[in-house]
Amino acid sequence: DFDSKKKRKVAEIYQALNSDPIDVATLRRMAISEGGLLTDEIRCKVWPKLLSVNTDDLPPLPGKELREDNKDYQQVLLDVRRSLRRFPPGMPDDQREGLQEELIDIILHVLKRNPQLHYYQGYHDIVVTFLLVVGDRLATALVEKLSTHHLRDFMDPTMDNTKHILNYLMPIIDQVNPEVHDFMQSAEVGTIFALSWLITWFGHVLSDFRHVVRLYDFFLACHPLMPIYFAAVIVLYREQEVLDCECDMASVHHLLSQIPQDLPYETLISRAGDLFVQFPPSELAREAAQQQAERTAASTFKDFELASVQQRPDTVLRQRFRERLRGEERTKSVLTKPRTNRFVKLAVMGLTVALGAAALAVVKSALEWAPKFELQIFP
């Protein structure tokens, strides 16, 4: 049955790719639904469509002159040399060394073409994932687009916007499980434990490459803040471990920073999508905001969205979610958050377990809930 489901999904993906115009909404739905995009061969075809990259006009391969007098070269070199574990075990040394050279060139090429971007440690963990899946030329184009949109906030001169995105973590947890939220607040653990998760899209902390690319399918199809929702569902999934921990910063930080490798990824992906619909960034912004920041990717993502066509699958996601709520009224009443000053009701943790990782439509934008002039993600 699994094989037949996989064959049907592959057929649906290729049908969407062969549509005129390409059915990007379906491709996004396929990227988030159970199993993601299934194979690297399919990812090579679909990832460019998710990022609106024209594969007929790829940049030339970077030249070695990029390394001359480049302010980032030494740091990039050090990070790439330390990236041995990001390559498949058993890969011949000469092949790996060749890929590491390509990795350096891709990073330096993107930085040179976009002087407003600033390298950060962990960026190479994202770039190497693209290199291993799609090869150097296509990876260069995809990473450049990604760096000027989804990753833009991490590539500012300071970490202010990155810290602000981390500020969304606790409000999400608070909506779902106030007990865990209050425990973490009492422990004064903060959110730094999730920093490497966020800025590498979990590439640095997950040892199985299959899980990494599965998450990349999901994140590429979504709003830039989706990784922080996924970080929240990991913490919520570990609720009992957290509450059983000593309530002090060192103990809780140590526990949370050691991410389990056997997570139920499909269930957590489904939960993250549901939480995004229930508590979109626009509703959490006031709690998360510490400063005005109009130039962040999360608040300007509409510009990127307008460059694409047929990419509003958030409508489908919300429709599915409403159908779930209608069928689960009793569960919803049980799961209602017992706080009067919050956003009404919760019907997600547990629902998605019962439903499995259903074929969620992908949440690309929160802006249908609130236009940009009302959204004010950073009021």
KEKOLDO-796442 format. One record per residue (C-alpha): residue in one letter; x, y, z. Coordinates in steps of 0.001 Angstrom, whole numbers, padded with zeros to 6 digits. Layout:
N
ATOM   residuo      east     north        up
ATOM         A         X         Y         Z
...
This chain:
379
ATOM   residuo      east     north        up
ATOM         D    000000    000000    000000
ATOM         F    002910    002311    000778
ATOM         D    004337    001734   -002700
ATOM         S    001015    002489   -004355
ATOM         K    000619    005687   -002305
ATOM         K    004135    006718   -003264
ATOM         K    003450    006056   -006952
ATOM         R    000270    008136   -006797
ATOM         K    002133    010971   -005148
ATOM         V    004939    010884   -007708
ATOM         A    002355    010961   -010495
ATOM         E    000604    013936   -008911
ATOM         I    003910    015808   -008542
ATOM         Y    004828    015289   -012191
ATOM         Q    001329    016239   -013293
ATOM         A    001731    019527   -011390
ATOM         L    005177    020072   -012921
ATOM         N    003840    019461   -016418
ATOM         S    000819    021743   -016027
ATOM         D    000774    025008   -017926
ATOM         P    001252    027101   -015900
ATOM         I    003032    024899   -013372
ATOM         D    000715    024082   -010466
ATOM         V    002858    025506   -007676
ATOM         A    000087    025210   -005091
ATOM         T   -000025    021452   -005591
ATOM         L    003764    021230   -005429
ATOM         R    003683    023034   -002087
ATOM         R    001007    020688   -000817
ATOM         M    003108    017718   -001908
ATOM         A    006166    019183   -000157
ATOM         I    004405    019339    003190
ATOM         S    002249    016226    003008
ATOM         E    003446    012912    004388
ATOM         G    006854    011921    003059
ATOM         G    007554    015285    001462
ATOM         L    009032    015218   -002029
ATOM         L    010240    011623   -001679
ATOM         T    013451    011693   -003755
ATOM         D    016338    014015   -004547
ATOM         E    015508    013665   -008235
ATOM         I    012101    015200   -007568
ATOM         R    013600    017840   -005276
ATOM         C    015852    018978   -008134
ATOM         K    012707    019737   -010127
ATOM         V    010420    021054   -007376
ATOM         W    012672    023107   -005091
ATOM         P    013352    025679   -007851
ATOM         K    009587    026035   -008384
ATOM         L    009010    026601   -004662
ATOM         L    011579    029404   -004748
ATOM         S    010593    030804   -008167
ATOM         V    014049    030156   -009598
ATOM         N    014386    029920   -013376
ATOM         T    016479    026831   -014077
ATOM         D    017011    027936   -017692
ATOM         D    019045    030922   -016553
ATOM         L    021431    029637   -013928
ATOM         P    024507    031656   -012952
ATOM         P    027894    030460   -014210
ATOM         L    030034    028471   -011814
ATOM         P    031952    030748   -009451
ATOM         G    035601    031368   -010242
ATOM         K    038492    030960   -007818
ATOM         E    039101    034725   -007868
ATOM         L    036272    034972   -005328
ATOM         R    038697    033911   -002625
ATOM         E    041115    036755   -003174
ATOM         D    040803    039531   -000609
ATOM         N    037441    038230    000572
ATOM         K    036728    039260    004157
ATOM         D    034691    036121    004839
ATOM         Y    036983    033576    003204
ATOM         Q    038936    032499    006289
ATOM         Q    035833    032022    008451
ATOM         V    034007    030161    005673
ATOM         L    037061    027960    005173
ATOM         L    037205    027093    008876
ATOM         D    033497    026275    009033
ATOM         V    033551    024152    005892
ATOM         R    036570    022199    007131
ATOM         R    034635    021400    010285
ATOM         S    031642    020150    008296
ATOM         L    032817    016557    007808
ATOM         R    029779    015029    009459
ATOM         R    027433    016790    007036
ATOM         F    028661    014548    004224
ATOM         P    027424    010969    003754
ATOM         P    029419    008439    005759
ATOM         G    031747    006425    003601
ATOM         M    032102    009115    000923
ATOM         P    035642    008964   -000562
ATOM         D    037898    011717    000772
ATOM         D    038650    013187   -002647
ATOM         Q    034932    013451   -003476
ATOM         R    034160    015090   -000147
ATOM         E    037069    017503   -000488
ATOM         G    035832    018468   -003953
ATOM         L    032366    019159   -002566
ATOM         Q    033845    021231    000244
ATOM         E    035622    023408   -002318
ATOM         E    032336    023848   -004194
ATOM         L    030633    024708   -000895
ATOM         I    033143    027497   -000223
ATOM         D    032669    028898   -003732
ATOM         I    028863    028916   -003517
ATOM         I    028906    030802   -000226
ATOM         L    031434    033383   -001413
ATOM         H    029571    033831   -004720
ATOM         V    026267    034625   -002966
ATOM         L    027959    037012   -000557
ATOM         K    029793    038849   -003332
ATOM         R    026638    039304   -005410
ATOM         N    024692    040474   -002360
ATOM         P    026936    042740   -000298
ATOM         Q    024008    043554    002016
ATOM         L    024171    039973    003292
ATOM         H    026510    039010    006124
ATOM         Y    027869    035519    006651
ATOM         Y    026982    033744    009885
ATOM         Q    028282    030514    011359
ATOM         G    025722    027853    010494
ATOM         Y    024960    029240    007030
ATOM         H    027206    026561    005536
ATOM         D    024965    023878    007104
ATOM         I    022103    025097    004933
ATOM         V    024200    025524    001795
ATOM         V    025705    022035    002018
ATOM         T    022214    020525    002080
ATOM         F    021387    022183   -001234
ATOM         L    024760    021222   -002700
ATOM         L    024304    017547   -001844
ATOM         V    020765    017445   -003237
ATOM         V    020894    019551   -006417
ATOM         G    024568    020104   -007311
ATOM         D    026643    023265   -007377
ATOM         R    025087    025388   -010146
ATOM         L    021479    024949   -009099
ATOM         A    022439    025172   -005421
ATOM         T    024044    028566   -006092
ATOM         A    020800    029937   -007559
ATOM         L    018557    028427   -004885
ATOM         V    020750    029546   -001998
ATOM         E    020914    033087   -003366
ATOM         K    017132    033321   -003557
ATOM         L    016761    031747   -000127
ATOM         S    019347    034102    001371
ATOM         T    017503    037190    000185
ATOM         H    014144    035923    001488
ATOM         H    013729    033133    004058
ATOM         L    017207    033552    005576
ATOM         R    017431    037303    005179
ATOM         D    016984    038090    008870
ATOM         F    019878    035854    009876
ATOM         M    022215    037685    007495
ATOM         D    021955    041169    008957
ATOM         P    025037    042855    010474
ATOM         T    023622    042186    013957
ATOM         M    021582    039368    015457
ATOM         D    018701    041648    016415
ATOM         N    016232    040192    013933
ATOM         T    017343    036633    014651
ATOM         K    016737    037218    018348
ATOM         H    013367    038697    017540
ATOM         I    012331    035589    015599
ATOM         L    013372    033501    018611
ATOM         N    010991    035689    020626
ATOM         Y    008089    033936    018887
ATOM         L    008989    030596    020466
ATOM         M    007639    031203    023963
ATOM         P    004306    032775    022897
ATOM         I    003607    029718    020706
ATOM         I    004393    027375    023600
ATOM         D    002248    029520    025898
ATOM         Q   -000781    029161    023637
ATOM         V   -000565    025379    023624
ATOM         N    000779    024488    027057
ATOM         P    000942    027271    029637
ATOM         E    002388    024864    032200
ATOM         V    005476    024186    030075
ATOM         H    005744    027884    029249
ATOM         D    005607    028913    032897
ATOM         F    008106    026226    033906
ATOM         M    010570    027439    031269
ATOM         Q    010050    031017    032368
ATOM         S    010698    030065    035973
ATOM         A    013882    028277    034924
ATOM         E    014916    031408    032988
ATOM         V    016153    029145    030204
ATOM         G    015499    031666    027424
ATOM         T    015493    030562    023777
ATOM         I    019171    030322    022854
ATOM         F    018940    026526    022937
ATOM         A    016951    026787    019685
ATOM         L    019322    029186    017909
ATOM         S    021249    026531    015979
ATOM         W    017957    024835    015062
ATOM         L    016613    028028    013573
ATOM         I    019619    029386    011673
ATOM         T    020552    026022    010115
ATOM         W    016997    024802    009562
ATOM         F    017944    021916    011878
ATOM         G    020677    020822    009465
ATOM         H    023369    021186    012112
ATOM         V    021612    019176    014819
ATOM         L    020034    016244    012946
ATOM         S    022339    013385    012056
ATOM         D    020132    011648    009479
ATOM         F    020233    013484    006148
ATOM         R    016820    012073    005199
ATOM         H    015230    013947    008075
ATOM         V    017049    017145    007126
ATOM         V    015822    017180    003524
ATOM         R    012315    016251    004672
ATOM         L    012267    019382    006821
ATOM         Y    013707    021430    003955
ATOM         D    010792    020324    001769
ATOM         F    008481    021657    004475
ATOM         F    010295    024929    005163
ATOM         L    010814    025784    001485
ATOM         A    007078    025525    000991
ATOM         C    006255    027768    003925
ATOM         H    006380    031200    005477
ATOM         P    009875    032108    006797
ATOM         L    008718    031756    010404
ATOM         M    007714    028105    010074
ATOM         P    011025    026814    011523
ATOM         I    010233    028547    014810
ATOM         Y    006830    026844    014900
ATOM         F    008582    023535    014322
ATOM         A    011002    024334    017145
ATOM         A    008001    024973    019392
ATOM         V    006369    021633    018606
ATOM         I    009617    019831    019454
ATOM         V    009600    021445    022900
ATOM         L    005899    020670    023328
ATOM         Y    006443    017065    022255
ATOM         R    009014    016766    025076
ATOM         E    006592    018197    027632
ATOM         Q    007073    015479    030257
ATOM         E    010859    015534    030006
ATOM         V    010827    019283    030490
ATOM         L    008510    019218    033494
ATOM         D    010511    016384    035090
ATOM         C    013711    018402    034768
ATOM         E    015269    020446    037564
ATOM         C    013789    023932    037283
ATOM         D    017019    025789    036683
ATOM         M    018555    027340    033596
ATOM         A    021496    024954    033187
ATOM         S    019429    021774    033505
ATOM         V    016610    022843    031192
ATOM         H    018997    024322    028630
ATOM         H    021048    021119    028581
ATOM         L    017945    018983    028131
ATOM         L    016446    021054    025329
ATOM         S    019690    021606    023433
ATOM         Q    020162    017830    023120
ATOM         I    017646    017290    020347
ATOM         P    016331    013698    020028
ATOM         Q    017128    012007    016723
ATOM         D    014048    009753    016709
ATOM         L    011384    012450    016561
ATOM         P    008033    011621    014890
ATOM         Y    008763    014075    012091
ATOM         E    005552    013678    010111
ATOM         T    003383    014220    013186
ATOM         L    005408    017260    014249
ATOM         I    005278    018760    010752
ATOM         S    001499    018364    010800
ATOM         R    001277    019983    014235
ATOM         A    003488    022889    013216
ATOM         G    001225    023573    010243
ATOM         D   -001851    023499    012461
ATOM         L   -000299    025865    015007
ATOM         F    000632    028306    012264
ATOM         V   -003008    028433    011208
ATOM         Q   -004342    028790    014752
ATOM         F   -001766    031309    015903
ATOM         P   -000404    033102    012833
ATOM         P    002513    035483    013348
ATOM         S    000205    038474    013216
ATOM         E   -001575    037281    016380
ATOM         L    001633    036507    018249
ATOM         A    003494    039614    017162
ATOM         R    002531    041870    020022
ATOM         E    003766    039366    022553
ATOM         A    006946    038626    020643
ATOM         A    007829    042131    019538
ATOM         Q    010607    044067    021225
ATOM         Q    011367    046603    018533
ATOM         Q    010349    047922    015127
ATOM         A    011917    046055    012220
ATOM         E    010194    046686    008918
ATOM         R    012900    045088    006818
ATOM         T    012651    041540    008116
ATOM         A    011766    038671    005808
ATOM         A    008655    037902    007825
ATOM         S    007156    041344    007249
ATOM         T    008222    041775    003630
ATOM         F    007511    038237    002459
ATOM         K    004573    039525    000430
ATOM         D    007071    041003   -002046
ATOM         F    008460    037535   -002695
ATOM         E    005020    036026   -002868
ATOM         L    003864    038474   -005513
ATOM         A    006708    037326   -007752
ATOM         S    005167    033860   -007905
ATOM         V    001921    032527   -009300
ATOM         Q   -000670    030161   -007852
ATOM         Q    000999    030179   -004467
ATOM         R   -001802    030767   -001969
ATOM         P   -002232    027281   -000509
ATOM         D   -002704    028719    002969
ATOM         T   -006370    028908    001949
ATOM         V   -006488    025142    001518
ATOM         L   -004743    024576    004825
ATOM         R   -007199    026729    006702
ATOM         Q   -010120    024995    004987
ATOM         R   -008789    021603    006104
ATOM         F   -008300    022928    009585
ATOM         R   -011885    024188    009816
ATOM         E   -013121    020755    008718
ATOM         R   -011103    019154    011494
ATOM         L   -012599    021483    014074
ATOM         R   -016147    020740    012971
ATOM         G   -015481    017020    013384
ATOM         E   -013805    017361    016774
ATOM         E   -016051    019677    018814
ATOM         R   -015798    017652    021985
ATOM         T   -012019    017399    021777
ATOM         K   -011835    021113    021132
ATOM         S   -013719    021953    024310
ATOM         V   -011372    019779    026341
ATOM         L   -008328    021385    024798
ATOM         T   -009486    024959    025295
ATOM         K   -006754    026975    026906
ATOM         P   -007817    028057    030416
ATOM         R   -006742    031667    030026
ATOM         T   -009237    034403    029329
ATOM         N   -006880    036850    027649
ATOM         R   -005743    034524    024846
ATOM         F   -006939    033656    021392
ATOM         V   -009971    031497    022158
ATOM         K   -009556    027772    021614
ATOM         L   -006972    025106    020931
ATOM         A   -007614    021919    019027
ATOM         V   -004318    020735    017703
ATOM         M   -002088    018650    019947
ATOM         G   -003736    015250    019810
ATOM         L   -005935    015991    016824
ATOM         T   -003065    015634    014419
ATOM         V   -002008    012422    016123
ATOM         A   -005432    010952    015472
ATOM         L   -005505    012230    011931
ATOM         G   -001918    011361    011121
ATOM         A    000289    013600    009038
ATOM         A   -002517    014390    006643
ATOM         A   -001786    016059    003342
ATOM         L   -001738    019585    004693
ATOM         A   -001770    022351    002199
ATOM         V    001263    024492    002704
ATOM         V    001282    027649    004725
ATOM         K    003137    030091    002568
ATOM         S    001863    033364    003934
ATOM         A    000144    034732    006971
ATOM         L   -000836    037793    005049
ATOM         E   -004274    036624    004061
ATOM         W   -005231    036928    007716
ATOM         A   -003923    040464    007914
ATOM         P   -002725    042713    005098
ATOM         K    000709    044204    005484
ATOM         F   -000484    047527    006815
ATOM         E   -002375    045697    009577
ATOM         L    000018    042808    010097
ATOM         Q    002787    044815    011756
ATOM         I    004735    041744    012770
ATOM         F    007089    044033    014633
ATOM         P    004846    046747    016178
